Amino acid sequence: MKRKNSILVIAIIIVIIGVYALYPHSLEDVVSSEERLYVLHHFHDVEDGEPIVEFKEYEFEKGSEKALKIREILGGYTYHRGLRVLSWDNDLDISREGNFIQILSGSNTLSSGGTGEILMNSRIYSIDYWGRKKNRALLEEILDVLE
C-alpha cells in the first residue's frame, strides 16, 4: 500500500513539474503599454573576409504606433519555461543570420538571437514549442517594424 502511494505521489509531482515547465505564456506581457519601449538591434556578418557589425537603437514613446505594433507582434508568440530555467545558465546564442535584438520596457528585458530561446529578465525560456522557426519569424516581424 505504501509503495502504491509513493508511486502515485511521484507521478503527481512529475505531472505538476511538466505542466509548470510547458505551460505557455504570452510575450505580449513583456512590453508594458504604460512605459517607453527601447529596441536595440545588433547585426553581425562577414563579407569578403571582413567583419560587418551594425548596431541600431530605437526609442518609442508609450502608445506610439510602432510600440503598439511590436506589442501586438509579441502577443502572437508564447514562451515556456522548460528545464533550462531551473539552472542559472543565461548564455544566449545568435543564429547564423547574425540578427540579435533586445527589447526593454519598464523593468522587463527580452533578448533574442533567433535560436529558439530567449533571455527574459536574466532567465532562458523557449519560444513556442517549435522554437527556432518561430523565433526567426518573430525577429523578422520586429525588424520589419523597425525599418
PASEKE-358925 format. One record per residue: residue in three letters; x negated, z, y of N, C-alpha, C, CB in turn. Coordinates in pm, whole numbers, padded with zeros to 5 digits, always signed. Glycine has a CB too. Layout:
N
ALAXZYXZYXZYXZY
...
END
This chain:
147
MET-00082+00000-00119+00000+00000+00000-00086+00000+00126+00093+00120+00000
LYS-00192+00083+00124-00281+00089+00239-00351-00044+00259-00384+00201+00222
ARG-00386-00111+00151-00455-00240+00159-00364-00345+00223-00501-00286+00019
LYS-00236-00347+00185-00141-00443+00243-00123-00417+00393-00006-00434+00171
ASN-00116-00291+00431-00103-00257+00573-00227-00299+00652-00078-00107+00589
SER-00343-00278+00593-00468-00317+00660-00473-00467+00680-00590-00270+00579
ILE-00436-00544+00579-00435-00690+00590-00335-00734+00695-00403-00755+00453
LEU-00220-00672+00700-00118-00705+00798-00167-00676+00941+00010-00627+00770
VAL-00232-00562+00960-00285-00526+01092-00393-00626+01135-00341-00382+01090
ILE-00481-00663+01044-00587-00760+01075-00525-00895+01110-00684-00775+00956
ALA-00424-00937+01036-00357-01065+01063-00291-01064+01200-00252-01095+00954
ILE-00228-00954+01236-00164-00942+01367-00269-00947+01478-00082-00811+01377
ILE-00381-00881+01460-00488-00883+01559-00542-01024+01577-00601-00788+01519
ILE-00562-01096+01468-00612-01234+01474-00513-01323+01549-00638-01289+01332
VAL-00384-01307+01522-00282-01387+01591-00282-01355+01741-00142-01360+01531
ILE-00291-01229+01778-00293-01189+01919-00414-01247+01990-00292-01036+01932
ILE-00531-01240+01928-00652-01296+01987-00639-01448+02002-00777-01261+01900
GLY-00582-01515+01901-00562-01659+01907-00469-01699+02019-00508-01710+01776
VAL-00359-01628+02035-00264-01657+02143-00330-01633+02278-00136-01570+02129
TYR-00402-01524+02291-00473-01492+02415-00574-01602+02450-00544-01356+02403
ALA-00650-01648+02352-00756-01746+02377-00701-01885+02404-00850-01751+02259
LEU-00589-01921+02345-00539-02058+02355-00420-02076+02449-00501-02105+02221
TYR-00371-01969+02508-00256-01980+02598-00298-02056+02725-00201-01840+02635
PRO-00227-02163+02759-00267-02243+02876-00223-02181+03009-00209-02383+02866
HIS-00309-02196+03110-00280-02151+03247-00299-02269+03340-00373-02030+03289
SER-00218-02279+03443-00226-02391+03536-00344-02375+03631-00096-02403+03616
LEU-00416-02484+03655-00525-02482+03752-00474-02477+03895-00614-02604+03734
GLU-00347-02505+03915-00288-02504+04049-00305-02367+04116-00139-02541+04042
ASP-00304-02262+04037-00313-02127+04091-00451-02097+04150-00282-02027+03984
VAL-00550-02180+04119-00685-02158+04171-00690-02184+04321-00786-02249+04098
VAL-00613-02282+04367-00613-02320+04508-00497-02250+04579-00604-02474+04525
SER-00531-02167+04674-00429-02095+04750-00370-02186+04857-00488-01968+04814
SER-00239-02183+04870-00174-02260+04976-00186-02188+05110-00026-02285+04941
GLU-00237-02067+05109-00250-01987+05231-00392-01982+05285-00201-01847+05205
GLU-00486-02052+05221-00626-02047+05261-00680-02188+05284-00710-01975+05154
ARG-00788-02196+05359-00859-02323+05372-00915-02363+05237-00972-02313+05477
LEU-00938-02491+05221-00991-02544+05096-01124-02611+05125-00891-02644+05031
TYR-01226-02575+05050-01358-02636+05062-01389-02707+04931-01467-02529+05097
VAL-01439-02829+04941-01480-02904+04822-01622-02952+04845-01382-03024+04793
LEU-01708-02923+04748-01846-02970+04751-01863-03071+04638-01948-02851+04737
HIS-01916-03187+04670-01934-03293+04571-02083-03323+04560-01853-03422+04608
HIS-02137-03308+04442-02277-03340+04412-02276-03464+04323-02351-03218+04342
PHE-02362-03558+04352-02375-03676+04268-02523-03696+04237-02314-03803+04336
HIS-02556-03712+04108-02693-03731+04063-02699-03856+03977-02743-03607+03984
ASP-02799-03939+04000-02817-04060+03919-02963-04103+03931-02720-04174+03964
VAL-02999-04202+03851-03132-04262+03858-03112-04412+03867-03221-04223+03736
GLU-03175-04474+03967-03166-04619+03983-03307-04674+04002-03073-04656+04104
ASP-03346-04767+03919-03480-04826+03923-03588-04718+03917-03498-04911+04049
GLY-03566-04618+03836-03663-04511+03819-03668-04410+03932-03796-04570+03803
GLU-03583-04428+04031-03580-04336+04145-03455-04248+04139-03584-04415+04279
PRO-03472-04119+04162-03354-04031+04161-03266-04054+04284-03397-03885+04154
ILE-03136-04048+04261-03039-04056+04369-02963-03924+04368-02942-04180+04354
VAL-02965-03856+04480-02893-03729+04492-02810-03735+04620-02992-03606+04493
GLU-02681-03719+04605-02591-03716+04720-02516-03584+04719-02492-03837+04718
PHE-02495-03532+04837-02424-03406+04850-02328-03420+04968-02523-03285+04869
LYS-02200-03398+04942-02099-03408+05048-02016-03281+05051-02009-03533+05028
GLU-01982-03239+05170-01898-03121+05188-01769-03162+05257-01972-03011+05271
TYR-01658-03105+05212-01528-03133+05272-01460-03000+05302-01440-03221+05178
GLU-01391-02995+05415-01314-02877+05451-01174-02922+05491-01383-02797+05567
PHE-01073-02858+05432-00935-02893+05461-00860-02768+05508-00866-02955+05337
GLU-00785-02784+05616-00704-02673+05665-00592-02644+05566-00645-02706+05805
LYS-00544-02521+05565-00434-02487+05476-00313-02573+05512-00399-02335+05486
GLY-00246-02621+05409-00129-02704+05429-00156-02848+05465-00046-02645+05533
SER-00284-02887+05476-00315-03026+05509-00276-03117+05392-00466-03043+05543
GLU-00259-03243+05422-00215-03340+05322-00311-03345+05202-00202-03479+05384
LYS-00441-03349+05229-00539-03358+05120-00546-03228+05040-00678-03393+05175
ALA-00536-03115+05108-00537-02987+05036-00416-02977+04943-00537-02869+05136
LEU-00301-03019+04991-00180-03016+04907-00192-03115+04791-00056-03049+04991
LYS-00254-03230+04816-00271-03330+04709-00365-03277+04601-00326-03462+04767
ILE-00474-03213+04642-00567-03156+04543-00498-03046+04464-00694-03099+04613
ARG-00418-02964+04530-00344-02858+04460-00245-02919+04361-00269-02767+04562
GLU-00181-03029+04401-00088-03099+04313-00161-03157+04191-00015-03210+04390
ILE-00277-03215+04213-00357-03269+04103-00394-03159+04006-00485-03339+04155
LEU-00442-03048+04058-00479-02935+03973-00360-02884+03894-00539-02822+04057
GLY-00239-02894+03951-00118-02850+03882-00087-02932+03758-00001-02855+03976
GLY-00145-03050+03748-00124-03133+03630-00219-03101+03515-00139-03277+03667
TYR-00305-03002+03534-00404-02967+03432-00396-02818+03401-00548-03005+03479
THR-00433-02785+03280-00434-02645+03239-00573-02608+03189-00328-02619+03129
TYR-00597-02479+03180-00720-02428+03120-00683-02317+03024-00820-02377+03228
HIS-00770-02292+02931-00751-02178+02842-00886-02110+02818-00686-02222+02707
ARG-00878-01990+02772-00996-01905+02764-01093-01950+02655-00955-01764+02739
GLY-01050-01962+02535-01142-01994+02425-01232-01875+02395-01226-02117+02460
LEU-01318-01891+02298-01404-01780+02257-01525-01763+02348-01450-01801+02115
ARG-01564-01868+02419-01682-01859+02504-01661-01761+02619-01717-01997+02560
VAL-01537-01737+02657-01510-01644+02766-01548-01500+02727-01362-01650+02806
LEU-01560-01473+02598-01597-01340+02554-01745-01310+02579-01565-01323+02406
SER-01825-01415+02598-01967-01394+02627-01986-01394+02778-02055-01504+02561
TRP-02102-01357+02822-02133-01358+02965-02205-01487+03003-02218-01236+03003
ASP-02207-01584+02913-02269-01713+02938-02189-01788+03043-02281-01795+02808
ASN-02254-01830+03150-02183-01906+03253-02260-02031+03294-02157-01817+03375
ASP-02331-02091+03200-02402-02217+03226-02305-02332+03208-02525-02233+03132
LEU-02301-02419+03306-02210-02533+03304-02293-02661+03310-02108-02527+03421
ASP-02268-02751+03218-02342-02877+03214-02276-02980+03305-02350-02931+03071
ILE-02350-03087+03333-02300-03200+03410-02296-03320+03317-02389-03229+03538
SER-02188-03397+03324-02175-03514+03237-02273-03623+03279-02031-03569+03241
ARG-02285-03723+03198-02377-03834+03226-02339-03913+03350-02383-03926+03108
GLU-02213-03904+03391-02170-03975+03511-02232-03915+03637-02018-03973+03522
GLY-02279-03792+03629-02350-03731+03739-02266-03667+03848-02436-03830+03800
ASN-02135-03663+03833-02049-03601+03933-02030-03453+03902-01913-03672+03940
PHE-02037-03373+04005-02015-03230+03992-01941-03185+04117-02151-03151+03974
ILE-01829-03116+04099-01756-03068+04215-01739-02917+04209-01619-03136+04225
GLN-01731-02859+04327-01699-02717+04341-01584-02709+04439-01824-02633+04390
ILE-01484-02631+04403-01368-02610+04488-01363-02462+04521-01235-02659+04419
LEU-01355-02431+04649-01348-02292+04694-01222-02273+04775-01474-02253+04776
SER-01144-02174+04739-01019-02146+04808-00994-01995+04803-00900-02224+04744
GLY-00999-01932+04919-00983-01787+04921-01096-01723+04843-00847-01745+04863
SER-01063-01638+04748-01165-01572+04668-01191-01646+04536-01124-01428+04638
ASN-01128-01761+04516-01143-01837+04391-01244-01949+04405-01010-01893+04346
THR-01321-01971+04299-01410-02086+04292-01387-02158+04160-01558-02042+04305
LEU-01400-02289+04164-01385-02371+04044-01495-02476+04048-01241-02437+04036
SER-01572-02486+03941-01679-02584+03932-01656-02667+03807-01820-02517+03929
SER-01680-02799+03821-01658-02888+03708-01764-02998+03708-01517-02949+03712
GLY-01820-03022+03592-01919-03128+03576-01871-03238+03483-02047-03071+03524
GLY-01743-03238+03447-01688-03344+03363-01717-03330+03216-01739-03473+03409
THR-01750-03209+03170-01790-03189+03030-01680-03131+02942-01909-03099+03025
GLY-01566-03102+02998-01459-03040+02921-01446-02892+02946-01481-03063+02775
GLU-01544-02838+03018-01539-02697+03054-01549-02683+03205-01653-02618+02984
ILE-01494-02576+03255-01503-02545+03397-01559-02405+03412-01364-02557+03467
LEU-01619-02382+03527-01664-02249+03563-01570-02201+03671-01815-02248+03611
MET-01494-02098+03642-01398-02047+03738-01423-01898+03758-01253-02072+03690
ASN-01453-01863+03882-01481-01724+03916-01584-01662+03821-01352-01642+03913
SER-01691-01737+03798-01807-01695+03717-01779-01685+03567-01855-01563+03765
ARG-01671-01745+03519-01641-01745+03375-01616-01887+03328-01518-01655+03344
ILE-01656-01917+03206-01638-02050+03148-01502-02058+03079-01753-02083+03048
TYR-01428-02166+03107-01300-02193+03043-01298-02338+02997-01181-02165+03141
SER-01206-02370+02909-01189-02507+02861-01071-02572+02932-01167-02510+02708
ILE-01087-02701+02964-00979-02777+03027-00887-02829+02919-01035-02895+03113
ASP-00758-02806+02935-00657-02850+02839-00706-02829+02696-00622-02999+02862
TYR-00660-02909+02604-00704-02896+02466-00788-03014+02423-00584-02882+02374
TRP-00797-03116+02507-00880-03233+02476-00981-03248+02590-00793-03365+02460
GLY-01041-03139+02628-01129-03117+02740-01202-03230+02808-01222-03030+02699
ARG-01294-03296+02741-01384-03389+02810-01310-03501+02880-01483-03447+02711
LYS-01219-03568+02811-01144-03678+02873-01058-03627+02988-01056-03749+02769
LYS-00994-03515+02969-00909-03457+03072-00991-03415+03194-00830-03338+03017
ASN-01109-03357+03169-01193-03310+03278-01246-03428+03359-01308-03226+03224
ARG-01283-03536+03293-01328-03655+03365-01216-03714+03449-01382-03761+03267
ALA-01094-03716+03393-00978-03766+03469-00952-03678+03590-00852-03771+03379
LEU-00964-03547+03573-00947-03453+03685-01049-03482+03794-00961-03308+03636
LEU-01175-03499+03757-01279-03530+03855-01249-03658+03930-01415-03540+03787
GLU-01209-03761+03856-01178-03891+03919-01062-03880+04018-01144-03994+03812
GLU-00959-03807+03981-00844-03791+04070-00883-03718+04199-00732-03714+03998
ILE-00963-03613+04186-01006-03539+04305-01100-03624+04390-01076-03407+04265
LEU-01190-03697+04327-01280-03784+04403-01204-03893+04476-01384-03846+04310
ASP-01095-03943+04417-01012-04043+04485-00951-03985+04613-00901-04093+04391
VAL-00911-03860+04610-00854-03796+04729-00961-03778+04837-00792-03659+04692
LEU-01083-03750+04795-01191-03725+04891-01238-03851+04962-01308-03660+04820
GLU-01220-03967+04900-01270-04092+04960-01187-04137+05075-01274-04202+04858
END
